[in-house]
Amino acid sequence: MGQEFSAYNQEAARRMVVNLATRIIDGATVLIDTNPLVYLFEGHKLAARFEPIFADIDRGRIQALVTPITLAEVVAGPLRAEKEALATRYRQAITASLGWSLRELDADIAMLAARLRLAHRLKLPDAIQLATAVHEGCAALVTHDRDFTDVTDIQILGTDRKS
């Protein structure tokens, strides 16, 4: 009975969805990386992990920031499938919806991205995401990308590290 109970508890713990939104203070801005949005738009089971954050953005409790990197990556799937209208809807959802904004890349973010890329051995798109979040004073970077696992410059939400 003891081993069966222990196995049951482990399985139940794996099924629990951690509410990542509770780690974000009211009024904060978070940078949303590509994969949580793709999960949401495609109805992927991993979207559940990020739904409390999206709900809090919709309610206005927190603000979302995205980069041109995220926009390009999110619309790539619909464009590949020749679904221009869907790509346009995705663009509108993450750049023109209440609570969402796009932060353009500039020289300050590019310089910070270069430094962070070297410090953390990140790919350039990931370094740009991180640099934007740090530069803009975001409370967290919301991602499912394990390349951010060792980053300590900002709270990382969505990887297995602390979330």
CYANA upper distance limits for C-alpha pairs under 8 A (distance plus 0.5 A):
  1 MET  CA      5 PHE  CA      6.56
  2 GLY  CA      6 SER  CA      6.65
  3 GLN  CA      7 ALA  CA      6.60
  4 GLU  CA      8 TYR  CA      6.61
  5 PHE  CA      9 ASN  CA      6.70
  6 SER  CA     10 GLN  CA      6.75
  7 ALA  CA     11 GLU  CA      6.71
  8 TYR  CA     12 ALA  CA      6.61
  9 ASN  CA     13 ALA  CA      6.57
 10 GLN  CA     14 ARG  CA      6.83
 11 GLU  CA     15 ARG  CA      6.92
 12 ALA  CA     16 MET  CA      6.93
 17 VAL  CA     48 ALA  CA      7.80
 17 VAL  CA     49 ARG  CA      6.45
 18 VAL  CA     49 ARG  CA      7.21
 18 VAL  CA    163 SER  CA      7.49
 19 ASN  CA     49 ARG  CA      7.61
 19 ASN  CA     50 PHE  CA      8.37
 19 ASN  CA     52 PRO  CA      6.76
 20 LEU  CA     24 ILE  CA      8.11
 20 LEU  CA     49 ARG  CA      7.83
 20 LEU  CA     50 PHE  CA      7.44
 20 LEU  CA     52 PRO  CA      7.37
 20 LEU  CA     53 ILE  CA      7.22
 20 LEU  CA    157 LEU  CA      7.15
 20 LEU  CA    158 GLY  CA      7.76
 20 LEU  CA    163 SER  CA      7.18
 21 ALA  CA     52 PRO  CA      6.09
 21 ALA  CA     53 ILE  CA      5.34
 21 ALA  CA     56 ASP  CA      7.78
 24 ILE  CA     28 ALA  CA      7.24
 24 ILE  CA     62 ILE  CA      8.33
 24 ILE  CA    139 ALA  CA      7.27
 24 ILE  CA    140 ALA  CA      7.98
 25 ILE  CA     62 ILE  CA      8.23
 25 ILE  CA    139 ALA  CA      8.31
 26 ASP  CA     61 ARG  CA      6.02
 26 ASP  CA     62 ILE  CA      6.47
 27 GLY  CA     60 GLY  CA      8.47
 27 GLY  CA     61 ARG  CA      6.19
 27 GLY  CA     62 ILE  CA      5.39
 27 GLY  CA     63 GLN  CA      7.46
 28 ALA  CA     61 ARG  CA      8.33
 28 ALA  CA     62 ILE  CA      5.64
 28 ALA  CA     63 GLN  CA      6.73
 28 ALA  CA    138 CYS  CA      7.44
 28 ALA  CA    139 ALA  CA      6.45
 29 THR  CA     62 ILE  CA      6.28
 29 THR  CA     63 GLN  CA      4.98
 29 THR  CA     64 ALA  CA      6.10
 29 THR  CA     65 LEU  CA      7.33
 29 THR  CA    137 GLY  CA      8.30
 29 THR  CA    138 CYS  CA      5.56
 29 THR  CA    139 ALA  CA      6.42
 29 THR  CA    140 ALA  CA      8.06
 30 VAL  CA     62 ILE  CA      8.00
 30 VAL  CA     63 GLN  CA      6.81
 30 VAL  CA     64 ALA  CA      5.66
 30 VAL  CA     65 LEU  CA      6.52
 30 VAL  CA    133 ALA  CA      7.80
 30 VAL  CA    138 CYS  CA      5.53
 30 VAL  CA    139 ALA  CA      6.07
 30 VAL  CA    140 ALA  CA      5.51
 30 VAL  CA    141 LEU  CA      6.30
 30 VAL  CA    142 VAL  CA      7.33
 31 LEU  CA     64 ALA  CA      6.32
 31 LEU  CA     65 LEU  CA      5.11
 31 LEU  CA     66 VAL  CA      6.25
 31 LEU  CA    129 GLN  CA      8.23
 31 LEU  CA    132 THR  CA      8.37
 31 LEU  CA    133 ALA  CA      6.13
 31 LEU  CA    138 CYS  CA      6.97
 31 LEU  CA    140 ALA  CA      6.95
 31 LEU  CA    141 LEU  CA      5.33
 31 LEU  CA    142 VAL  CA      6.56
 32 ILE  CA     36 PRO  CA      7.77
 32 ILE  CA     37 LEU  CA      8.13
 32 ILE  CA     64 ALA  CA      6.92
 32 ILE  CA     65 LEU  CA      6.61
 32 ILE  CA     66 VAL  CA      6.16
 32 ILE  CA    141 LEU  CA      6.63
 32 ILE  CA    142 VAL  CA      5.41
 32 ILE  CA    143 THR  CA      7.09
 33 ASP  CA     37 LEU  CA      7.83
 33 ASP  CA     66 VAL  CA      7.48
 33 ASP  CA     70 THR  CA      6.68
 33 ASP  CA    129 GLN  CA      7.59
 33 ASP  CA    141 LEU  CA      7.53
 33 ASP  CA    142 VAL  CA      6.35
 33 ASP  CA    143 THR  CA      5.60
 33 ASP  CA    144 HIS  CA      8.49
 34 THR  CA     38 VAL  CA      6.79
 34 THR  CA     69 ILE  CA      8.49
 34 THR  CA     70 THR  CA      5.40
 34 THR  CA     71 LEU  CA      8.30
 34 THR  CA     73 GLU  CA      7.10
 34 THR  CA     74 VAL  CA      6.84
 34 THR  CA    143 THR  CA      7.72
 35 ASN  CA     39 TYR  CA      6.58
 35 ASN  CA    143 THR  CA      6.88
 35 ASN  CA    144 HIS  CA      6.70
 35 ASN  CA    145 ASP  CA      7.90
 36 PRO  CA     40 LEU  CA      6.73
 36 PRO  CA     46 LEU  CA      8.37
 36 PRO  CA     47 ALA  CA      6.81
 36 PRO  CA     50 PHE  CA      6.95
 36 PRO  CA    142 VAL  CA      8.02
 36 PRO  CA    143 THR  CA      6.64
 36 PRO  CA    144 HIS  CA      7.18
 37 LEU  CA     41 PHE  CA      6.56
 37 LEU  CA     47 ALA  CA      8.42
 37 LEU  CA     74 VAL  CA      7.70
 38 VAL  CA     42 GLU  CA      6.38
 38 VAL  CA     44 HIS  CA      8.49
 38 VAL  CA     74 VAL  CA      6.70
 39 TYR  CA     43 GLY  CA      6.37
 39 TYR  CA     44 HIS  CA      5.22
 39 TYR  CA     45 LYS  CA      7.79
 39 TYR  CA     46 LEU  CA      6.64
 39 TYR  CA     47 ALA  CA      5.35
 40 LEU  CA     44 HIS  CA      6.90
 40 LEU  CA     47 ALA  CA      5.49
 40 LEU  CA     51 GLU  CA      8.37
 41 PHE  CA     90 TYR  CA      8.45
 43 GLY  CA     47 ALA  CA      7.31
 46 LEU  CA     50 PHE  CA      8.16
 47 ALA  CA     51 GLU  CA      6.65
 48 ALA  CA     52 PRO  CA      8.35
 49 ARG  CA    158 GLY  CA      7.88
 50 PHE  CA     54 PHE  CA      7.02
 50 PHE  CA    158 GLY  CA      7.97
 51 GLU  CA     55 ALA  CA      6.50
 52 PRO  CA     56 ASP  CA      6.68
 53 ILE  CA     57 ILE  CA      6.78
 54 PHE  CA     58 ASP  CA      6.74
 55 ALA  CA     59 ARG  CA      6.68
 56 ASP  CA     60 GLY  CA      6.59
 56 ASP  CA     61 ARG  CA      5.73
 56 ASP  CA     62 ILE  CA      6.43
 57 ILE  CA     61 ARG  CA      6.49
 57 ILE  CA     62 ILE  CA      5.56
 57 ILE  CA     63 GLN  CA      6.06
 57 ILE  CA     64 ALA  CA      7.07
 57 ILE  CA     99 GLY  CA      6.25
 57 ILE  CA    100 TRP  CA      8.23
 58 ASP  CA     98 LEU  CA      7.71
 58 ASP  CA     99 GLY  CA      7.13
 60 GLY  CA     98 LEU  CA      8.44
 60 GLY  CA     99 GLY  CA      6.70
 62 ILE  CA     99 GLY  CA      7.85
 63 GLN  CA     99 GLY  CA      5.42
 63 GLN  CA    100 TRP  CA      6.71
 64 ALA  CA     99 GLY  CA      6.45
 64 ALA  CA    100 TRP  CA      5.24
 64 ALA  CA    101 SER  CA      6.90
 65 LEU  CA    100 TRP  CA      6.34
 65 LEU  CA    101 SER  CA      5.55
 65 LEU  CA    102 LEU  CA      6.27
 65 LEU  CA    103 ARG  CA      7.18
 66 VAL  CA     70 THR  CA      6.66
 66 VAL  CA     71 LEU  CA      7.78
 66 VAL  CA     94 ILE  CA      7.75
 66 VAL  CA     95 THR  CA      8.16
 66 VAL  CA    100 TRP  CA      8.07
 66 VAL  CA    101 SER  CA      6.78
 66 VAL  CA    102 LEU  CA      5.40
 66 VAL  CA    103 ARG  CA      6.70
 67 THR  CA     71 LEU  CA      6.97
 67 THR  CA    102 LEU  CA      6.01
 67 THR  CA    103 ARG  CA      5.79
 67 THR  CA    104 GLU  CA      6.82
 67 THR  CA    105 LEU  CA      7.91
 67 THR  CA    129 GLN  CA      7.38
 67 THR  CA    132 THR  CA      8.08
 68 PRO  CA     72 ALA  CA      6.54
 68 PRO  CA    102 LEU  CA      7.56
 68 PRO  CA    103 ARG  CA      7.81
 68 PRO  CA    104 GLU  CA      6.97
 68 PRO  CA    105 LEU  CA      7.86
 69 ILE  CA     73 GLU  CA      6.67
 69 ILE  CA    125 PRO  CA      7.12
 69 ILE  CA    128 ILE  CA      8.49
 69 ILE  CA    129 GLN  CA      8.09
 70 THR  CA     74 VAL  CA      6.41
 71 LEU  CA     75 VAL  CA      6.73
 71 LEU  CA     91 ARG  CA      7.11
 71 LEU  CA     94 ILE  CA      8.10
 72 ALA  CA     76 ALA  CA      6.58
 73 GLU  CA     77 GLY  CA      8.14
 74 VAL  CA     90 TYR  CA      7.75
 75 VAL  CA     79 LEU  CA      6.65
 75 VAL  CA     87 ALA  CA      5.42
 75 VAL  CA     88 THR  CA      8.32
 75 VAL  CA     90 TYR  CA      7.04
 75 VAL  CA     91 ARG  CA      7.50
 76 ALA  CA     80 ARG  CA      6.42
 76 ALA  CA     87 ALA  CA      8.20
 77 GLY  CA     81 ALA  CA      6.83
 78 PRO  CA     82 GLU  CA      6.65
 78 PRO  CA     83 LYS  CA      5.46
 78 PRO  CA     84 GLU  CA      7.16
 78 PRO  CA     86 LEU  CA      6.59
 78 PRO  CA     87 ALA  CA      5.81
 79 LEU  CA     83 LYS  CA      6.00
 79 LEU  CA     84 GLU  CA      6.37
 79 LEU  CA     87 ALA  CA      6.74
 83 LYS  CA     87 ALA  CA      6.89
 84 GLU  CA     88 THR  CA      6.71
 85 ALA  CA     89 ARG  CA      6.74
 86 LEU  CA     90 TYR  CA      6.71
 87 ALA  CA     91 ARG  CA      6.67
 88 THR  CA     92 GLN  CA      6.65
 89 ARG  CA     93 ALA  CA      6.56
 90 TYR  CA     94 ILE  CA      6.90
 91 ARG  CA     95 THR  CA      6.46
 91 ARG  CA     96 ALA  CA      8.22
 92 GLN  CA     96 ALA  CA      5.50
 92 GLN  CA     97 SER  CA      7.03
 93 ALA  CA     97 SER  CA      5.81
 93 ALA  CA    100 TRP  CA      8.43
 94 ILE  CA    100 TRP  CA      6.31
 94 ILE  CA    101 SER  CA      7.42
 94 ILE  CA    102 LEU  CA      8.14
 95 THR  CA    100 TRP  CA      6.23
 95 THR  CA    101 SER  CA      5.53
 95 THR  CA    102 LEU  CA      6.01
 96 ALA  CA    100 TRP  CA      6.98
 96 ALA  CA    101 SER  CA      7.25
 97 SER  CA    101 SER  CA      8.29
103 ARG  CA    132 THR  CA      8.13
105 LEU  CA    109 ILE  CA      6.71
105 LEU  CA    110 ALA  CA      7.43
105 LEU  CA    132 THR  CA      8.35
106 ASP  CA    110 ALA  CA      6.64
107 ALA  CA    111 MET  CA      6.62
108 ASP  CA    112 LEU  CA      6.77
109 ILE  CA    113 ALA  CA      6.39
109 ILE  CA    128 ILE  CA      7.55
109 ILE  CA    131 ALA  CA      6.27
109 ILE  CA    132 THR  CA      6.47
109 ILE  CA    135 HIS  CA      7.22
110 ALA  CA    114 ALA  CA      6.76
110 ALA  CA    128 ILE  CA      7.39
110 ALA  CA    131 ALA  CA      8.16
111 MET  CA    115 ARG  CA      6.97
112 LEU  CA    116 LEU  CA      6.61
112 LEU  CA    131 ALA  CA      6.08
112 LEU  CA    135 HIS  CA      8.37
113 ALA  CA    117 ARG  CA      6.30
113 ALA  CA    124 LEU  CA      7.89
113 ALA  CA    127 ALA  CA      5.37
113 ALA  CA    128 ILE  CA      5.49
113 ALA  CA    130 LEU  CA      7.66
113 ALA  CA    131 ALA  CA      5.40
113 ALA  CA    132 THR  CA      8.38
114 ALA  CA    118 LEU  CA      6.87
114 ALA  CA    124 LEU  CA      8.27
114 ALA  CA    127 ALA  CA      7.61
115 ARG  CA    119 ALA  CA      6.66
116 LEU  CA    120 HIS  CA      6.38
116 LEU  CA    121 ARG  CA      8.23
116 LEU  CA    122 LEU  CA      7.98
116 LEU  CA    127 ALA  CA      6.45
116 LEU  CA    130 LEU  CA      8.13
116 LEU  CA    131 ALA  CA      7.43
117 ARG  CA    121 ARG  CA      5.72
117 ARG  CA    122 LEU  CA      5.22
117 ARG  CA    123 LYS  CA      7.16
117 ARG  CA    124 LEU  CA      7.00
117 ARG  CA    126 ASP  CA      8.46
117 ARG  CA    127 ALA  CA      5.59
118 LEU  CA    122 LEU  CA      7.57
120 HIS  CA    150 ASP  CA      8.05
120 HIS  CA    151 VAL  CA      7.37
122 LEU  CA    126 ASP  CA      6.52
122 LEU  CA    127 ALA  CA      6.20
122 LEU  CA    147 ASP  CA      7.41
122 LEU  CA    148 PHE  CA      8.49
123 LYS  CA    127 ALA  CA      6.68
124 LEU  CA    128 ILE  CA      6.66
125 PRO  CA    129 GLN  CA      6.84
126 ASP  CA    130 LEU  CA      6.69
126 ASP  CA    147 ASP  CA      8.39
127 ALA  CA    131 ALA  CA      6.41
128 ILE  CA    132 THR  CA      6.51
129 GLN  CA    133 ALA  CA      6.82
130 LEU  CA    134 VAL  CA      6.65
130 LEU  CA    141 LEU  CA      7.70
131 ALA  CA    135 HIS  CA      6.30
132 THR  CA    136 GLU  CA      6.44
133 ALA  CA    137 GLY  CA      6.70
133 ALA  CA    138 CYS  CA      5.61
133 ALA  CA    140 ALA  CA      7.76
133 ALA  CA    141 LEU  CA      6.90
133 ALA  CA    154 ILE  CA      8.38
134 VAL  CA    138 CYS  CA      6.64
134 VAL  CA    153 ASP  CA      7.75
134 VAL  CA    154 ILE  CA      7.18
138 CYS  CA    154 ILE  CA      8.37
139 ALA  CA    154 ILE  CA      7.59
139 ALA  CA    155 GLN  CA      7.13
140 ALA  CA    154 ILE  CA      6.44
140 ALA  CA    155 GLN  CA      5.09
140 ALA  CA    156 ILE  CA      6.08
140 ALA  CA    157 LEU  CA      7.07
141 LEU  CA    154 ILE  CA      7.59
141 LEU  CA    155 GLN  CA      6.85
141 LEU  CA    156 ILE  CA      5.50
141 LEU  CA    157 LEU  CA      6.63
142 VAL  CA    156 ILE  CA      6.59
142 VAL  CA    157 LEU  CA      5.29
142 VAL  CA    158 GLY  CA      6.36
143 THR  CA    156 ILE  CA      7.67
143 THR  CA    157 LEU  CA      6.66
143 THR  CA    158 GLY  CA      5.62
143 THR  CA    159 THR  CA      7.06
144 HIS  CA    157 LEU  CA      8.30
144 HIS  CA    158 GLY  CA      5.49
144 HIS  CA    159 THR  CA      5.46
145 ASP  CA    149 THR  CA      8.35
145 ASP  CA    158 GLY  CA      8.43
145 ASP  CA    159 THR  CA      6.95
146 ARG  CA    159 THR  CA      6.42
146 ARG  CA    160 ASP  CA      8.29
148 PHE  CA    156 ILE  CA      7.72
148 PHE  CA    159 THR  CA      8.33
149 THR  CA    156 ILE  CA      8.16
149 THR  CA    159 THR  CA      7.23
149 THR  CA    160 ASP  CA      8.34
149 THR  CA    161 ARG  CA      6.53
151 VAL  CA    156 ILE  CA      8.04
152 THR  CA    156 ILE  CA      8.45
156 ILE  CA    162 LYS  CA      8.15
157 LEU  CA    162 LYS  CA      7.63
157 LEU  CA    163 SER  CA      6.16
158 GLY  CA    162 LYS  CA      8.46
158 GLY  CA    163 SER  CA      5.99
159 THR  CA    163 SER  CA      6.48
